[in-house]
Amino acid sequence: MPELPEVETIKTAMERSIGKATIQNVCIYNKNLREKIPDDLPLKVTGAKILAYERRAKYILIHLDNGICLIWHLGMSGQIKISDKKLPKEKHDHVVMQTDNGFITYHDARRFGMFTYFDEKNGAKPKFLQELGPEPFDERIDGKYLQQKFRSKKTAIKVALLDQSVIVGIGNIYASESLYEARILPTRPANSLSLPECSRLIKKVREVLQKAIAAGGSTLRDYQKPDGSLGYFQHMHCVYNKTGQACPDCRCNIKKTGGIQKIVLGGRSTFFCPSLQK
């Protein structure tokens, strides 16, 4: 699934390529995504000008001058293709949005994504946006905040980091990488972390996400950038998907330790160094 760095990369690509264009047409080939695309969406947005692009957690928000806000979520396998002219339709192309500055095509083989809207003039955001926690780069987030949120959580810290009501955008890849950088074992109960550990963890979360954004995200399976090129943060992973290998900072004998280990927590693959992470 595209995580925060991948979604940020796609949002920025839209912003730079399409910019503050006027929407001329929205062609919907398949409405049956995770949630059905509203029947009146094309009518609501055609003729409106794009004012701004925003990423909220793993959602892309496109604010229009008529008070409508488009919401895009890429689900497990969604891709955005940006082009100067309309591309030949491919299987699993579900939406094509035409503007006076190019085309945006939404492609999703699994159809777990979302394309919908809400009326900002009414003031009420959809419930799924209201329930989101703060962004990891929010300056109000610090070690004290994490410790307070984790105080009643006996679940593994890796699972707690994926709770989008606590902090948004930290997906499976970046949770493993951040815990490695913070030298915290992913199986530790979240409420066992000390204040210094929580402070170190949020610092490393930010560093990992910033590096991943700069690298254009991680290309694993379906993800690629809107121009068709690949993100390369996967080449910088320290532990993710590196079972049995030595981690970059470890000098242990992997014949004895077994190197990087893989376990499943909360139904998600989790990777860690048993020597460095405590």
C-alpha positions as CSV (number, residue, x, y, z in Angstrom):
1,M,0.0,0.0,0.0
2,P,1.3,3.5,-0.8
3,E,2.3,5.0,2.6
4,L,2.9,8.6,3.6
5,P,6.0,9.2,1.5
6,E,4.5,7.7,-1.6
7,V,1.2,9.7,-1.2
8,E,3.2,12.9,-0.6
9,T,5.2,12.2,-3.8
10,I,2.0,11.7,-5.8
11,K,0.4,14.9,-4.3
12,T,3.5,16.9,-5.1
13,A,3.6,15.6,-8.7
14,M,-0.1,16.6,-9.2
15,E,0.6,20.0,-7.8
16,R,3.6,20.6,-10.0
17,S,2.2,19.0,-13.2
18,I,-1.5,20.0,-13.1
19,G,-1.4,22.9,-10.7
20,K,-4.3,25.3,-10.4
21,A,-6.0,24.1,-13.5
22,T,-9.7,24.0,-14.3
23,I,-11.5,20.7,-14.3
24,Q,-13.1,20.2,-17.8
25,N,-14.5,16.7,-17.4
26,V,-14.4,13.6,-15.2
27,C,-14.9,10.3,-16.9
28,I,-15.7,7.4,-14.6
29,Y,-15.4,3.9,-16.1
30,N,-16.0,2.0,-12.8
31,K,-17.8,3.4,-9.8
32,N,-17.4,0.3,-7.7
33,L,-14.3,1.0,-5.6
34,R,-14.0,0.4,-1.8
35,E,-16.8,2.9,-1.6
36,K,-18.9,3.6,-4.6
37,I,-18.0,6.8,-6.4
38,P,-20.9,9.3,-6.0
39,D,-23.1,9.5,-9.1
40,D,-23.1,13.3,-9.0
41,L,-19.3,13.7,-8.6
42,P,-18.6,14.8,-12.2
43,L,-21.4,17.4,-12.1
44,K,-20.1,18.7,-8.8
45,V,-16.5,19.4,-10.0
46,T,-16.7,20.1,-13.7
47,G,-15.9,23.7,-14.4
48,A,-14.3,24.2,-11.0
49,K,-10.8,25.5,-10.6
50,I,-8.3,23.7,-8.4
51,L,-7.1,26.0,-5.6
52,A,-4.8,23.7,-3.6
53,Y,-3.6,20.2,-3.0
54,E,-3.2,18.7,0.5
55,R,-2.1,15.3,1.9
56,R,-3.9,14.2,5.1
57,A,-2.5,10.9,6.3
58,K,-2.7,8.7,3.2
59,Y,-5.5,10.8,1.6
60,I,-5.0,13.4,-1.2
61,L,-7.4,16.3,-0.9
62,I,-7.9,18.6,-3.8
63,H,-9.6,21.9,-2.8
64,L,-11.8,23.6,-5.5
65,D,-13.0,27.1,-5.9
66,N,-16.7,26.1,-5.6
67,G,-16.2,24.8,-2.1
68,I,-16.0,21.1,-3.1
69,C,-13.0,19.1,-1.9
70,L,-12.1,15.9,-3.8
71,I,-10.7,13.0,-1.8
72,W,-8.4,10.4,-3.3
73,H,-7.1,7.3,-1.5
74,L,-5.0,4.8,-3.4
75,G,-5.9,1.7,-1.4
76,M,-3.6,-1.3,-1.7
77,S,-2.5,-1.0,-5.3
78,G,-3.8,2.3,-6.7
79,Q,-1.7,4.3,-9.1
80,I,-2.0,7.9,-10.5
81,K,-0.9,8.6,-14.0
82,I,-0.4,12.2,-15.1
83,S,-0.2,13.0,-18.8
84,D,-0.5,16.0,-21.2
85,K,-3.0,14.1,-23.4
86,K,-5.6,11.4,-22.7
87,L,-3.9,8.0,-22.5
88,P,-5.3,4.9,-24.2
89,K,-7.6,3.2,-21.7
90,E,-6.0,0.2,-19.9
91,K,-7.7,-2.5,-17.9
92,H,-8.2,-1.2,-14.3
93,D,-8.3,2.4,-15.3
94,H,-11.3,3.6,-13.3
95,V,-11.3,7.4,-13.4
96,V,-9.9,10.0,-15.9
97,M,-10.0,13.6,-14.8
98,Q,-9.4,16.1,-17.6
99,T,-8.2,19.6,-16.9
100,D,-7.0,22.5,-19.1
101,N,-3.5,21.5,-18.0
102,G,-3.5,17.8,-18.5
103,F,-5.1,14.5,-17.5
104,I,-5.1,12.5,-14.2
105,T,-5.9,8.8,-14.6
106,Y,-6.6,6.6,-11.6
107,H,-5.6,2.9,-12.1
108,D,-6.4,0.3,-9.4
109,A,-6.3,-3.4,-10.0
110,R,-7.7,-4.3,-6.6
111,R,-10.2,-1.5,-6.4
112,F,-9.6,-0.9,-2.7
113,G,-9.1,2.8,-3.3
114,M,-11.5,5.7,-2.8
115,F,-12.6,8.7,-5.0
116,T,-15.2,10.9,-3.5
117,Y,-15.9,14.5,-2.3
118,F,-17.3,16.6,0.4
119,D,-18.7,20.1,0.5
120,E,-16.4,22.3,2.6
121,K,-19.0,25.1,2.7
122,N,-21.0,22.9,5.1
123,G,-18.1,22.7,7.4
124,A,-18.4,19.0,8.3
125,K,-15.6,16.7,7.1
126,P,-16.3,13.0,6.5
127,K,-16.1,10.9,9.6
128,F,-13.0,9.0,8.4
129,L,-11.1,12.3,8.2
130,Q,-12.3,13.5,11.5
131,E,-11.0,10.4,13.3
132,L,-7.5,10.8,12.1
133,G,-4.7,11.7,14.6
134,P,-2.1,14.4,14.1
135,E,0.6,14.3,11.3
136,P,4.0,13.0,12.3
137,F,5.6,16.4,11.4
138,D,3.2,18.3,13.6
139,E,5.4,20.3,16.0
140,R,3.0,19.6,18.8
141,I,3.9,15.9,18.7
142,D,6.8,15.0,21.0
143,G,7.8,12.2,23.4
144,K,5.4,13.3,26.0
145,Y,2.5,13.1,23.5
146,L,3.5,9.5,22.5
147,Q,4.0,8.4,26.0
148,Q,0.6,9.7,27.0
149,K,-1.1,8.0,24.1
150,F,0.7,4.7,24.7
151,R,0.1,4.7,28.5
152,S,-2.9,2.4,28.3
153,K,-1.7,0.4,25.3
154,K,-0.4,-3.1,26.0
155,T,-0.2,-4.0,22.4
156,A,3.2,-4.2,20.7
157,I,4.7,-0.8,19.8
158,K,4.8,-1.8,16.1
159,V,1.1,-2.3,16.2
160,A,0.5,0.9,18.2
161,L,2.5,2.9,15.6
162,L,0.0,1.9,12.9
163,D,-2.9,3.3,14.9
164,Q,-4.0,6.2,12.7
165,S,-5.9,7.8,15.6
166,V,-2.6,8.2,17.5
167,I,-0.4,9.5,14.6
168,V,-1.1,9.2,10.9
169,G,0.8,8.0,7.9
170,I,3.2,5.6,9.5
171,G,2.6,2.4,7.5
172,N,4.1,-1.0,7.8
173,I,7.4,-0.3,6.1
174,Y,8.2,2.9,7.9
175,A,7.2,1.5,11.3
176,S,9.8,-1.2,11.0
177,E,12.4,1.2,9.8
178,S,11.7,3.8,12.5
179,L,11.8,1.2,15.3
180,Y,15.1,0.0,14.0
181,E,16.6,3.5,13.9
182,A,15.3,4.1,17.4
183,R,16.7,0.7,18.6
184,I,13.3,-0.3,20.0
185,L,12.1,-3.9,19.7
186,P,8.8,-4.0,17.8
187,T,7.3,-6.6,20.2
188,R,7.8,-4.3,23.3
189,P,4.4,-3.3,24.8
190,A,3.7,0.3,23.8
191,N,3.2,1.3,27.5
192,S,6.6,0.1,28.4
193,L,8.4,2.8,26.5
194,S,10.1,5.5,28.6
195,L,9.9,9.2,27.9
196,P,13.4,9.2,26.4
197,E,12.5,6.2,24.2
198,C,9.3,8.0,23.0
199,S,11.3,11.1,22.2
200,R,13.9,9.2,20.3
201,L,11.1,7.3,18.4
202,I,9.3,10.4,17.1
203,K,12.6,11.9,16.1
204,K,13.5,8.8,14.1
205,V,10.0,8.5,12.6
206,R,10.5,12.0,11.2
207,E,14.0,11.3,9.9
208,V,12.9,8.1,8.1
209,L,9.8,9.7,6.5
210,Q,11.8,12.7,5.4
211,K,14.4,10.5,3.7
212,A,11.7,8.4,2.1
213,I,10.0,11.5,0.7
214,A,13.3,12.8,-0.7
215,A,13.8,9.4,-2.3
216,G,10.3,9.4,-3.9
217,G,9.0,6.6,-1.7
218,S,9.6,2.9,-1.8
219,T,8.7,0.9,-4.9
220,L,7.3,-2.4,-3.8
221,R,4.9,-4.3,-6.0
222,D,2.4,-1.8,-7.5
223,Y,3.8,1.6,-6.5
224,Q,5.4,3.9,-9.0
225,K,5.6,7.6,-9.3
226,P,3.1,9.4,-11.5
227,D,5.7,9.8,-14.3
228,G,6.2,6.1,-14.4
229,S,9.6,6.2,-12.6
230,L,10.3,4.3,-9.4
231,G,11.0,5.5,-5.9
232,Y,14.3,4.3,-4.6
233,F,14.0,4.3,-0.8
234,Q,13.6,0.6,-0.9
235,H,17.4,0.5,-1.6
236,M,17.9,2.4,1.7
237,H,15.8,0.0,3.9
238,C,17.8,-1.2,6.9
239,V,15.6,-4.1,8.0
240,Y,12.4,-4.2,5.9
241,N,12.3,-7.4,3.7
242,K,15.9,-8.2,4.6
243,T,15.3,-11.5,6.6
244,G,18.5,-13.3,7.4
245,Q,20.8,-10.4,6.4
246,A,23.1,-8.3,8.6
247,C,21.7,-4.9,9.4
248,P,23.9,-1.9,8.4
249,D,24.9,-1.0,12.0
250,C,25.4,-4.5,13.4
251,R,28.7,-6.3,13.8
252,C,27.3,-9.5,15.2
253,N,27.9,-13.0,13.8
254,I,24.8,-13.6,11.8
255,K,25.5,-17.3,11.7
256,K,24.8,-17.3,15.4
257,T,22.1,-14.6,15.6
258,G,20.4,-15.4,12.3
259,G,20.6,-11.8,11.2
260,I,17.4,-9.7,10.6
261,Q,14.3,-11.5,11.7
262,K,10.8,-11.5,10.4
263,I,7.7,-12.0,12.5
264,V,4.0,-11.2,12.1
265,L,2.4,-8.6,14.4
266,G,-1.1,-7.5,13.9
267,G,-1.3,-9.4,10.7
268,R,1.6,-7.5,9.2
269,S,5.1,-8.6,8.4
270,T,7.6,-7.0,10.8
271,F,11.4,-6.9,10.5
272,F,14.0,-6.2,13.2
273,C,17.5,-6.8,14.4
274,P,17.4,-8.9,17.6
275,S,20.9,-7.7,18.5
276,L,20.5,-3.9,18.4
277,Q,16.8,-3.5,19.2
278,K,15.8,-3.8,22.8
